[in-house]
Amino acid sequence: MPTSTPDVYIEEHSVVIAPGGVTTRAWPVYWSAVWVGALAALALGLLFGLTGIAIGAHQVGKKVVHVGDLSLAGLIFSVAGAFFAFVIGGWVAANIAGLRRAETAALHGTIVWLVALPLFLMLAAFGAANFFGGWYGGLAGTPIWATSSTVTADPNAAMAARNSALGAVTALLIGLVGSVIGGWMASGEPMSLTYRRAKQEMQPNQRARAA
């Protein structure tokens, strides 16, 4: 017996919206994980910096004019603090997001570094950069509340500024490398640039053997 109820048809259409009709694959960013990773990197960097100050490795307020002014303990704490702080930051972000691919995990580690960078600059503006280590002191400029009369003239100011800038650049680049490595470690995939290629080549061989 025919009914007046119309038939309902459900269709699915895949629409490709990209230049030239090329299919693209987006990598979502898990911002909650990124922020937690950035805060973890800042916290660990502060612990390294305060520990270095407590044992005398870092000297707060001292300007590095010559390379000989750097102590071995200060160099070790600066490098280790910049590296391991962001290793933990990238590792925390990738684990919270549950990423299991090396590419996306390393990307989130890099974003952790990008989020932490303006936070470092904000803390440096308030005079707290030296608490993270001597090398981060190069991020601090002259505070906006300091007038020209309160800033004393220093004949070695140009050389000290150059060395501080070199130290800050080195610390930031070491932190970037650490964040990428930390995210990659959290993915659980082997840290090899040829791992993905070898895996893709292995899959067709396995399918051929199964056939």
Protein Blocks (a to p, Z undefined) as FASTA:
>chain_A
ZZfbdcdddddddddddehhiacddddddfklmmmmmmmmmmmmmmmmmmmmmnomacgh
iacfbfklpcfklmmmmmmmmmmmmmmmmmmmmmmnopabfklmmmmmmmmmmmmmmmmm
mmmmnopmmmnojklmmmpccdfklcfklpccdfklmmmmmmmmmmmmmmmmmmmmmmmm
mmmmmnopacdfklmmmmmmmmmmmmmmmZZ
